[in-house]
Amino acid sequence: MIRVLIADDEALMRAGIRLILENAEDIEVVAEAGDGHEAVAACRDRTIDVALLDIQMPARDGIAAAEDIARISPSTYVVMLTAFGEEQSVTRALRVGASGFLLKDTGPTELIHAVRLAASGEPVLAPRITRQLMERHVRSAHDTQAARSKVENLTAAERSVLRLLGTGLSNAEIADELYLSASTVKAHISRILTRTGCANRVQAAVLAHDADLLTDH
């Protein structure tokens, strides 16, 4: 079972998400939280596979909570819940260790699929604003030279994998693109994370943009 935490200051939003997720036989909502402090406490007190965190919460917002959760429960995949137009906040969340983001108007089928993706370690990036997020906001605050220094020791194959990560492709899609096996892609990503100091593949995708790997291609 995929154990899920729902954190949102709106009780109706939490109830709606719970109702959707409980229709999936492999997902169990094991905790709810109304603010960031409660979300962090839930991840400290029990095993959470996927934490769905609203960005805007009282007491301690979702971004601060995501950073704490990444530290105290590194096995928990954090997915931010956001409204359209909050791309700058999403960028900050990705940089502190969130595994991705979903728009609050995501449909039931897409929500269940996203939770399953997150639990398997795949990035969860809402298609409607992923490209806008990466190209506009990530680039605006990055240090290209520092990012390039992190990737300069990667092999050519690892740089190719990292570039495709930056476009939001899954492991299977990267494997098809580079004519590699899925296990080889997974091994490359593991080495990329170790060598660059990225906490997860979403941070690696941001790094690819910061280092201009997509424009260099």
Number of C-alpha atoms within 10 A of each C-alpha: 11 18 19 26 25 24 30 27 20 13 12 10 15 19 14 11 18 20 13 14 21 13 12 14 9 12 19 17 19 16 19 22 23 20 23 28 19 17 27 24 15 20 23 14 9 12 16 22 25 27 31 27 31 30 28 20 20 13 11 17 19 32 27 16 27 29 18 21 26 20 13 13 18 15 15 25 28 33 29 27 24 21 14 12 11 14 20 13 17 24 21 15 25 27 20 19 25 33 29 26 29 26 20 15 11 13 11 15 11 12 19 19 15 22 25 18 16 23 23 13 17 21 26 25 21 17 12 11 16 17 15 12 21 21 13 12 17 21 17 11 10 15 12 15 11 12 19 17 12 17 20 13 13 17 12 10 12 19 19 20 24 27 25 22 26 24 17 22 17 18 22 14 16 23 19 13 13 13 10 14 14 16 12 12 23 16 12 20 21 15 14 24 16 12 14 18 12 19 18 23 26 24 25 24 24 27 29 28 24 24 23 18 20 16 9 7 7
